[in-house]
Every structure is written in structure tokens, then in C-alpha cells.
Amino acid sequence: MAKIKIIEYFRVLPRWLFVKVCDEQGNYGWGESTLEGHTQAVEGCLDSLIQRFTGFEADDIEHLWQTAYRQCFYRGGPVLMSALSGIDIALWDLKARRLHMPLYQLLGGKVRHKVKVYAWIGGDRPRDVEAAAKERIAQGFRAIKMNATEDVDWLDSPRALETSVERLKTVKALGMDAGLDFHGRLHKPMSKQLAKALEPHHPLFIEEPLLSEHSEGIKQLSLLTTIPIALGERLYSRWDVKRFLQDTSVDILQPDISHCGGLSEMRRIATMAEAYDVAIAPHCPLGPIALAACIQFAMSTPNFVIQEMSLGIHYNVEMGQYDINNYVKDKSVWDVNEGYVDGLHGLGLGIEVDEEEVREVAKTTSPWLVKGFVGPDGSIREW
């Protein structure tokens, strides 16, 4: 065993935060602590954790996790859990590399050899979905996700929902499956209407039909629709997830490996979900390190169903040339064939990070700013 010698973090384009952990014997691992729009807050938390865990045994991943979570008094939340996620993922990568094996072998071995994936189309204000869907088909995808609506008022004209149905019909006509991300943008009066309107057209799922804090509303909605309900990117631990499993209001959980406490906690969430017959479809509109960790998770998790990929997502495109093919030496690991990517069988996370590119881009990267919507009357709307 060896102690942690160095923990570093790197803010890189388009909006990602990478973490590298090295031990005293020269072993290393990479993680990702991206929390979109809150980079400086996570960096501040990482500074605190770095001070605390330099000199800690690198092999004692669970003890570090428990120490970070339980000995800080104020537990959970997106900032602490995202900072912890990056370190946790990096330590798993480090251990598997040191033992000369892919990470999934430390998780009980593989239950599948390839991983079903989907990509985004349409942007924050969804449009041109037919052309975008055809492009995704050409890239090898067989499923996509798109925002269900633009910004919508608390109570809006039913006409505001009509284009959502037409976009779904357009994509389905091409032979693709489509998840509809409500993104927490709709309030209950509109969400109920949209779910009913979409139901005859069989979306793959509806995501965050209401914000996660409205657990009673999500339960009510679950009794009104047969569409699978998915959520979880804004749930940061098994304790946040627990109420949705107990009230049987969700069909698919979408924890984010960079937000929920890393690989350690996402596996615990998946085990809880399996006992309630709930599937796992990890949220990951993030970078290649988070995606690689998700692939390792998917390869070893029986109730995994499909993985989000950020390849060509609007957030990446808006920031220029940087995408998940950056920062990795072998870009072919993200090739999609008939809706799947191959499992990652290299050491650790199964990717080799281009550290030179990471360090160069990190020299000049500014924080990514959270977006938002404002209604015509000047009031804030959900984004």
C-alpha cells in the first residue's frame, strides 16, 4: 500500500473539471468532478479535501469516502459530492492500474461486453431534430434524447406543448427511440398535460418531468402515465434516492457519477434500485473521464440499461472544438456501432488521458456559466 502524495485538478474546455491522484510509488488515477456552472465552488471544496487527504492510504477508498462524507457534519449536496466524486473515481482508477486490470474486474467482473448508448439532439431550444437525428443514425446511434420544450410558464397555453409531440413523432418515424427531457422546466399543470399528449407516441422515457424536490408531484404523475419516468441527476446520494424508491414513483434512476459521490456511491444506488426493480441509466453530459467511469459501471451492473454520451452535445459545440474525443489518446474508444460502444478493457478506467493536452488547455480555461430563461414579463423560468 502507498499513501496519497498529490491530488491535482484541472479546469478544461468545454466545461469539465478533471482530477488526478498520485501515490508515493508513482501510481496515478484520473477522475472527474464536473458540476456544470459551479466550477469554482467545487474547486474550493477540492482544496479542502486535498489538504485533508494528502497522506491518506490510496487503497482505502471506502474509508476515505466515509471520512469525507460523515466527518464534515454538513453532509451531501452537489458541491461536496462532486468534489468527492472526482477523488473517488481517481482512486478506483489508480488501484486498478496498480493491479494491472480493468476497473470492472474490481467490481465483480463484467455482466456485458458492450454498452448501449444514446446521444443528444436539438439544443436548449429544440429545433431541426430531423436533420440532427439522421446525423446521429449515421454516427451509429439508435436512440437519442432531446429537450421536450423550450421555457414554459407555470401555467402556459396548451399550444406551447404541441411542437413537443411533433418532434417526437418526427424522430420516431426515422426508426429511433427518443427520451424526452422535461429538464424540470415544466410545473405540474403543464407536465401532466404533456405526459398525456406524448403517451400515444411511446417515448423511451420522460426525464425530470418535475424538479426532484417535488416528490409528491412526481408520485402523482406516475399514477397518470404509463411512460417510464426517469430522474436522478440532481440526487446526490443513496439517501436522496431513497424516497423515490420507497414511493415507487420512478422507473429509471439517472445518477451522475460526477455528482453523486463517484463510483462507490453509484454502485450502492444501483444495488438499492435493483431491489425495487428500477433500472439505472447514468446521467453523463460530461467529459471522457466521467464517461469511462460510467462504462466500467455499466459493464459490471446488472440493472444498467442505457448510457448518455455527450458526443456533439450542444454545450460542447457552443464552446468550440472540444468534445469527448479530446483529452484521450485513443479516440476510437467512443466509436458507436448499432447503438453500442464496446466495453473498455484497458487498465483502470480503460482510457489513457492525454495529460499534455489537459495541462495546456487548463492554463487558460474560464469557468462555464450557468444558463437560464426569462419570460416575456421579466420573471425567471426554469432552465
C-alpha positions in Angstrom: 0.0 0.0 0.0 1.1 3.6 -0.6 -0.1 7.0 0.6 -1.6 9.7 -1.5 1.1 12.1 -2.5 -0.5 14.6 -4.8 -4.1 15.5 -5.7 -4.5 18.0 -8.6 -7.4 19.3 -10.5 -7.7 20.8 -14.0 -10.4 23.1 -15.4 -10.7 22.3 -19.1 -12.9 23.2 -22.0 -15.8 23.0 -22.7 -16.9 22.9 -19.1 -15.2 20.0 -17.3 -13.1 19.6 -14.1 -10.7 16.7 -14.1 -8.9 15.3 -11.0 -5.6 13.4 -10.9 -4.4 11.5 -7.8 -0.8 10.2 -7.5 0.6 7.9 -4.7 4.1 7.8 -3.2 5.0 4.9 -5.5 4.2 6.8 -8.7 0.9 5.2 -9.4 -1.8 7.5 -10.6 -5.5 7.7 -11.5 -7.9 10.1 -13.1 -11.4 11.3 -12.0 -13.9 13.9 -12.9 -15.6 16.4 -10.6 -17.5 18.4 -13.1 -20.5 20.3 -11.7 -21.8 22.4 -14.6 -21.8 26.1 -13.7 -20.4 25.7 -10.2 -16.7 25.0 -11.0 -15.2 27.5 -8.5 -17.3 26.1 -5.7 -16.1 22.5 -6.4 -12.5 23.7 -6.7 -12.8 25.3 -3.3 -14.1 22.0 -1.9 -11.4 20.1 -3.6 -8.8 22.4 -2.0 -10.2 21.4 1.4 -10.2 17.7 0.6 -6.7 17.8 -0.8 -5.5 19.3 2.5 -7.3 16.6 4.4 -6.4 13.5 2.3 -2.9 14.1 1.2 -1.0 11.3 3.1 -4.1 9.1 3.3 -3.8 5.5 2.2 -4.7 5.4 -1.5 -6.0 1.8 -1.3 -8.6 2.7 1.4 -11.2 4.1 -1.0 -14.2 3.3 1.2 -12.6 4.7 4.4 -11.8 7.9 2.5 -15.3 8.2 1.2 -16.9 7.7 4.6 -14.5 10.2 6.2 -15.2 12.8 3.6 -19.0 12.3 3.9 -19.5 11.7 7.6 -16.8 13.8 9.2 -17.8 17.1 7.7 -21.1 17.5 9.7 -22.9 19.2 6.8 -23.4 16.3 4.5 -24.2 15.7 0.9 -25.2 18.4 -1.7 -23.9 18.9 -5.2 -20.6 20.6 -4.3 -19.2 18.3 -1.7 -20.4 15.2 -3.6 -19.0 16.4 -6.9 -15.6 17.1 -5.3 -15.7 13.7 -3.6 -16.7 12.0 -6.9 -13.5 13.1 -8.7 -11.3 11.8 -6.0 -13.2 8.5 -5.6 -13.1 7.8 -9.4 -9.4 8.6 -9.5 -8.7 6.2 -6.6 -10.5 3.4 -8.3 -8.6 4.1 -11.5 -5.3 4.1 -9.6 -6.0 0.9 -7.8 -7.0 -1.0 -10.9 -3.9 0.3 -12.8 -1.7 -0.7 -9.9 -3.2 -4.2 -10.0 -2.8 -4.3 -13.9 -6.5 -4.9 -14.6 -9.6 -3.1 -16.0 -11.6 -1.5 -13.2 -14.7 -3.7 -13.8 -12.7 -6.6 -12.5 -12.6 -5.0 -9.1 -16.4 -4.7 -9.2 -17.1 -8.4 -9.7 -16.3 -8.7 -13.3 -18.4 -8.0 -16.4 -22.0 -8.8 -17.0 -22.0 -7.4 -20.6 -19.3 -6.9 -23.3 -20.8 -3.8 -24.9 -22.8 -0.8 -23.7 -26.0 0.7 -25.1 -25.7 4.5 -25.6 -27.7 7.5 -26.7 -26.8 11.0 -27.8 -28.4 14.4 -27.7 -30.1 16.4 -30.4 -31.9 19.7 -30.6 -30.3 22.0 -28.1 -31.8 24.0 -25.3 -34.5 25.3 -27.6 -35.1 22.2 -29.6 -35.2 22.5 -33.4 -34.0 20.9 -36.6 -34.5 17.5 -35.0 -35.0 15.5 -38.2 -31.6 16.5 -39.7 -29.9 16.0 -36.3 -31.5 12.6 -35.8 -30.3 11.5 -39.3 -26.8 12.6 -38.4 -26.9 10.5 -35.2 -28.1 7.5 -37.2 -25.1 7.9 -39.5 -22.9 8.0 -36.4 -24.2 4.6 -35.3 -26.8 5.7 -32.7 -30.2 4.1 -32.4 -31.5 6.3 -29.6 -31.4 10.0 -28.8 -32.6 12.4 -26.1 -33.9 15.9 -26.7 -35.4 18.6 -24.5 -39.1 18.3 -24.5 -39.8 22.0 -24.6 -38.3 25.5 -24.6 -39.1 27.6 -21.5 -42.6 27.2 -20.3 -44.6 29.3 -17.8 -46.1 27.9 -14.7 -49.4 27.8 -16.5 -49.0 28.3 -20.2 -51.1 27.9 -23.4 -51.6 24.3 -24.3 -50.2 25.3 -27.7 -46.8 25.6 -26.1 -46.8 21.7 -26.0 -47.8 20.9 -29.5 -44.4 21.1 -31.0 -43.1 18.6 -28.5 -45.4 15.9 -29.8 -44.4 16.7 -33.4 -40.7 16.5 -32.7 -41.2 13.1 -31.0 -43.2 11.8 -34.0 -40.5 13.1 -36.4 -37.7 11.2 -34.7 -39.7 8.0 -34.2 -40.6 8.0 -37.9 -36.9 7.6 -38.6 -36.8 4.4 -36.5 -35.1 5.9 -33.5 -36.0 5.6 -29.8 -36.3 9.0 -28.1 -36.1 10.1 -24.5 -37.8 13.4 -23.7 -36.0 15.6 -21.1 -38.5 17.9 -19.4 -35.4 19.2 -17.5 -37.5 20.3 -14.6 -38.7 23.2 -16.8 -42.4 22.3 -16.5 -44.5 22.8 -13.4 -47.3 20.4 -12.6 -50.2 22.0 -14.6 -48.1 21.7 -17.8 -46.2 18.5 -17.1 -49.4 16.5 -16.7 -50.7 17.7 -20.0 -47.5 17.0 -21.9 -47.1 13.5 -20.5 -50.7 12.6 -21.6 -50.1 14.1 -25.1 -46.8 12.2 -25.5 -48.1 8.8 -24.3 -49.6 7.6 -27.6 -46.3 8.1 -29.3 -44.2 6.0 -26.9 -41.1 7.9 -25.8 -38.4 5.8 -24.3 -38.8 7.8 -21.1 -39.6 11.2 -19.8 -36.8 12.7 -17.7 -37.3 15.1 -14.7 -41.0 15.7 -15.5 -40.9 17.8 -12.4 -38.0 19.0 -10.3 -36.8 16.3 -7.9 -37.9 18.4 -4.8 -41.5 17.8 -5.8 -41.5 14.1 -4.9 -45.2 14.2 -4.2 -46.0 15.6 -7.6 -43.8 13.0 -9.3 -45.7 10.3 -7.4 -49.0 11.8 -8.6 -47.7 12.0 -12.2 -46.5 8.4 -12.1 -50.1 7.3 -11.5 -51.3 9.2 -14.5 -49.0 7.9 -17.2 -47.5 4.6 -18.5 -44.4 6.3 -19.8 -41.3 5.3 -17.8 -40.3 8.2 -15.5 -36.6 8.9 -15.1 -34.7 11.3 -12.9 -31.6 11.4 -10.7 -29.0 13.9 -11.9 -30.0 16.2 -9.0 -29.9 13.5 -6.4 -26.5 13.3 -4.8 -26.5 10.1 -2.6 -28.5 7.0 -1.7 -30.3 9.0 0.9 -31.6 11.4 -1.7 -32.7 8.5 -3.9 -34.4 6.5 -1.1 -37.8 8.3 -1.0 -38.3 7.8 -4.8 -37.7 4.1 -4.4 -39.9 3.8 -1.4 -42.9 5.5 -3.0 -42.4 3.6 -6.3 -42.6 6.8 -8.4 -39.7 6.3 -10.7 -38.8 3.6 -13.2 -35.3 4.7 -14.2 -32.7 6.3 -11.9 -30.1 8.6 -13.6 -27.4 9.2 -11.0 -24.4 11.2 -12.3 -21.1 9.6 -11.4 -19.5 13.1 -11.1 -22.2 14.4 -8.8 -23.3 11.5 -6.6 -20.1 10.6 -4.8 -18.4 8.7 -7.6 -18.3 5.1 -8.5 -18.5 3.9 -4.9 -21.9 5.6 -4.3 -23.3 5.0 -7.7 -22.9 1.2 -7.2 -24.7 1.5 -3.9 -27.6 3.4 -5.5 -27.8 0.7 -8.2 -28.0 -2.1 -5.7 -30.8 -0.3 -3.9 -32.6 0.3 -7.1 -32.4 -3.3 -8.2 -34.3 -4.4 -5.1 -37.2 -2.1 -6.3 -37.0 -3.3 -9.9 -35.7 0.1 -11.0 -33.2 0.5 -13.9 -30.1 2.6 -14.0 -29.3 4.9 -16.9 -26.5 7.2 -15.7 -26.6 10.9 -16.5 -23.4 12.0 -18.2 -23.4 15.1 -20.5 -19.9 15.5 -19.3 -16.3 14.6 -20.2 -14.5 11.4 -21.2 -13.3 10.5 -17.8 -16.8 10.5 -16.3 -18.0 8.6 -19.3 -15.2 6.0 -19.0 -16.2 5.5 -15.3 -19.8 5.1 -16.4 -18.8 2.4 -18.9 -16.9 0.5 -16.2 -20.0 0.8 -14.0 -22.3 -0.4 -16.9 -20.1 -3.4 -17.6 -20.5 -4.7 -14.1 -24.1 -3.6 -13.1 -27.0 -5.9 -14.0 -29.8 -3.3 -13.9 -27.9 -0.8 -16.1 -30.0 -0.1 -19.3 -28.5 2.7 -21.4 -25.7 5.4 -21.1 -25.9 9.0 -22.1 -23.0 10.3 -24.2 -22.1 14.0 -24.7 -20.5 13.5 -28.1 -21.6 16.6 -30.1 -23.9 17.8 -27.4 -24.9 21.5 -27.8 -22.9 22.5 -24.7 -19.7 21.2 -26.3 -20.4 22.6 -29.8 -21.1 26.1 -28.4 -17.7 26.2 -26.7 -15.7 25.3 -29.9 -13.6 22.3 -30.8 -13.5 20.4 -27.5 -15.5 17.2 -27.1 -15.2 13.8 -25.6 -12.6 12.9 -28.3 -10.3 15.4 -26.7 -8.1 14.5 -23.8 -7.9 10.8 -24.7 -5.1 9.2 -26.7 -7.3 6.6 -28.4 -10.3 8.4 -29.8 -11.8 5.1 -31.2 -13.0 4.1 -27.8 -16.1 6.2 -28.4 -17.0 4.7 -31.7 -20.7 3.8 -31.8 -21.9 0.7 -33.7 -25.6 -0.1 -34.0 -26.3 1.8 -30.8 -23.5 0.4 -28.7 -19.9 1.2 -27.7 -17.5 -1.6 -27.0 -16.6 -2.3 -23.4 -13.4 -0.7 -22.1 -10.8 -3.4 -21.3 -7.6 -1.4 -20.8 -6.1 -0.8 -17.4 -8.1 1.2 -14.8 -10.9 3.2 -16.5 -9.8 1.8 -19.8 -8.7 5.1 -21.4 -5.4 6.8 -21.5 -5.7 10.5 -20.7 -3.6 12.9 -22.8 -2.2 14.8 -19.8 -0.2 17.2 -22.0 -3.4 18.4 -23.6 -5.2 18.6 -20.3 -2.4 20.7 -18.7 -2.2 23.0 -21.8 -5.9 23.7 -22.0 -6.2 24.2 -18.2 -3.9 27.2 -18.4 -6.5 29.5 -19.9 -9.9 27.9 -19.3 -12.5 30.1 -17.6 -15.5 28.7 -15.7 -18.6 27.8 -17.6 -21.6 29.9 -16.6 -25.0 28.5 -15.8 -27.6 29.4 -18.4 -31.2 30.5 -17.7 -34.5 31.5 -19.1 -36.5 34.7 -18.5 -40.2 35.1 -19.5 -41.6 38.0 -21.5 -42.7 39.6 -18.3 -39.2 39.5 -16.9 -39.8 36.7 -14.4 -37.4 33.7 -14.0 -38.4 30.5 -15.7 -36.9 27.1 -15.1 -33.9 26.2 -17.3 
